[in-house]
Amino acid sequence: MNFSLAPGDRVDYTPNTAIAAGTIVVFGAGVGLADQDIPANQLGALSVRGLKRLVKATGSAITGGAKLYWDAINERVTTTVGSNAYVGIAVPAGAASADTTVLVLMGHAA
């Protein structure tokens, strides 16, 4: 089954260096996910909305509905605001402390 994205679900992005599929990119206060490889200096797209499974730290549970932020230093989502960019909310199931990922509704208003 194929799905198409509604306008606004993706933004154009041209990186200075190559970006691998699955990489989170922080641009200002925004966060996007490269669904496909984007070669350096070539136009690609970042997903800024939708359900995405993102890496989280093991050892910490995330409750459903929790606000999530991208920790660019450790390359994972966190519930800690600090200087981290808002990425979305955890879906209702959340994630157990042993889980390495969490399902995130990206772009959901904080």
N, C-alpha and C positions, 0 to 999 in steps of 0.2 A: 504494500500500500504506500503510495506517495503522498506527501504532505507539502503544501506550499506555505511560505511564510507571508503573513499579511504585511503591508507597508509599515515600516518602522521597526520590524523585528530584527533587521540587520542594518548595519551602517558600513559605508565604504571605508576602506582603510588601506593605506599604502605604507608599509613598514620600510625603515632604513636597512634593516637586516632581515633575513628570512625568518618566518614564523612557522613553527610546526603545528599541524592540526592538534587541537586539544589544549593549546596554549591560551592562558588568560592574558589579556592586554589591558592595562590601566591607562586611560587617556584623560587627564585632568581628574574630574570627579566621577568619570564614567568607567565602566568595565564591560569588556566584550570577550567573547570566546571565538577563537579561530576554529571553525568546523572543518576546514581544509587547509592544507599547506598554503602559505602565501609567500612567494619568492620576494627577495629584497627588491625594493623600488618598483613593485608591480601592484596594481590595484587588486584588492581582494575584499572580503567582507567579514565582519565580526557579528556574531549573534549577540544581541543585547537584551533579548526577551525570550522566554520560553523555559521549558523544563530541561535542566541539564544536570548530570551527575558530576559533582566536583569533589576534589580531594579535600579531606579534613584530617586533623590530627587524631591519631589513635589515643585512647586514654581519656577522651572527653566526649560525653554524650551531648547531642544537640536535640532540643525539644522541637516538636512540630510548631511551625509559625514563628520560630526565632528569627530575628534579623541577622543576616550574615554579611560579613565583610571579607574582602580579599586581602590576605596578608601576603604582599608581594615578596617580602624577604624570605618567608618560609614556603611560599607557593602553595597556599591552601586557604580554605575558608575558615573563618573564626567568628565567634560572637563578640569579640573585642573590637570596639570602635577605634580608638586611638587615631593613628594616621592612616588606617586602612580604608579602602574605598568600598562603599556599599554595593553589594552584588545582588541581593534579593532576600527571599525568605525560605526557610526549610519547609518542605511539604509536610502535611499533617503527621506522617509517620515518624519524622525526625530521623535520628541515627543513634545507634547504641555506641557506647564508649569503645568497643572493639572494632567498630566499622572504620574503614579507611576512606569512605566516600559518603556523601549526603546528596539527596535529590533536592535541587534548588530551583525555585521559580524565579528566574532572573528577571530583573527589571520591575518587579512588583513594587509599588509605591511603599515607602517606609512608613 
